[in-house]
Structure formats: structure tokens, C-alpha cells
Amino acid sequence: MTKKSADSGDAHAESAGSLIDDLRAIARDAEELLRATEGHASERVEEIRARAQESLEGAKERLRTIGDDAEQRVRTAARSTDDYVRENPWKAIAIAVGIGFLIGSFGRRR
């Protein structure tokens, strides 16, 4: 994997994590707003509260699904990596040594 694609993957993961954090904050704020307007008896307010509650529950379910999917992908990647290392221990050692050499070489240049 090239540095550019690794950086791109890190940026993608970071932006996805940031988006999830933002959505969770919005959900918390919406729940707080729903609690604050709970005592208002206006029919219009109740209608808006009901729609907001429905939307909020849908968003929370989607967030759970996204989190579950991400967790499953991480577990699959870890399992694949583990399987590869167990099937090819010498290749894994050679790759680790190569990466260590590159990090050491770049570290000495600074």
C-alpha cells in the first residue's frame, strides 16, 4: 500500500468517525430538545415532537448499524491478517523487518 493510499484511508476513517461523532451530538441535542418541549400541549408542537422522535430513533438505529458494520470489518481484517501471518510466518517476519528498516532509515535522516 502506498503512503498516499494509506493517508487517504486514514483521512477517510477520520472523517467517518468525525461524522458519526457529529451525528451522535445531534441526536443528544435532539433528545434534549424533545425533553425540554415535553410539557407543551400545543397540537402542532406534539406533531413536530412525534416526527422528531421518529427521525431520531431512525438515526440512532442507522448509527448502531454503521458501528456494527465497522466493527465487523475490523474483526474481518484482523482475522485475515492473523491467518496470513500464521500461514506465512517467514514472509510476515520479512515484511516486519523491512518496515522496521524503512522506519529506521527515515528516522536517521531527520
NORGI-V49145 format. One record per residue. RES is the residue in one small letter. SS is DSSP state (hx for helix, st for strand, lp for the rest). NEAR is the number of other ideal C-beta (glycine too) atoms within 12 Angstrom. Layout:
BEGIN
res = [RES,RES]
ss = [SS,SS]
near = [NEAR,NEAR]
END
This chain:
BEGIN
res = [m,t,k,k,s,a,d,s,g,d,a,h,a,e,s,a,g,s,l,i,d,d,l,r,a,i,a,r,d,a,e,e,l,l,r,a,t,e,g,h,a,s,e,r,v,e,e,i,r,a,r,a,q,e,s,l,e,g,a,k,e,r,l,r,t,i,g,d,d,a,e,q,r,v,r,t,a,a,r,s,t,d,d,y,v,r,e,n,p,w,k,a,i,a,i,a,v,g,i,g,f,l,i,g,s,f,g,r,r,r]
ss = [lp,lp,hx,hx,hx,hx,hx,hx,hx,hx,hx,hx,hx,hx,hx,hx,hx,hx,hx,hx,hx,hx,hx,hx,hx,hx,hx,hx,hx,hx,hx,hx,hx,hx,hx,hx,lp,lp,lp,lp,lp,lp,hx,hx,hx,hx,hx,hx,hx,hx,hx,hx,hx,hx,hx,hx,hx,hx,hx,hx,hx,hx,hx,hx,hx,hx,hx,hx,hx,hx,hx,hx,hx,hx,hx,hx,hx,hx,hx,hx,hx,hx,hx,hx,hx,hx,hx,lp,hx,hx,hx,hx,hx,hx,hx,hx,hx,hx,hx,hx,hx,hx,hx,hx,hx,hx,hx,hx,hx,lp]
near = [11,8,11,10,11,13,13,14,17,15,14,15,18,14,14,20,18,14,18,24,17,16,25,22,16,20,26,18,17,26,22,15,20,25,16,14,21,16,11,16,10,11,10,12,18,17,14,18,25,17,16,26,22,16,21,26,18,17,25,22,16,19,26,18,15,21,20,14,16,20,14,14,17,15,14,14,16,14,14,14,16,15,14,16,18,13,12,15,14,13,14,18,13,14,18,16,14,14,16,14,14,15,14,13,12,12,10,9,8,7]
END
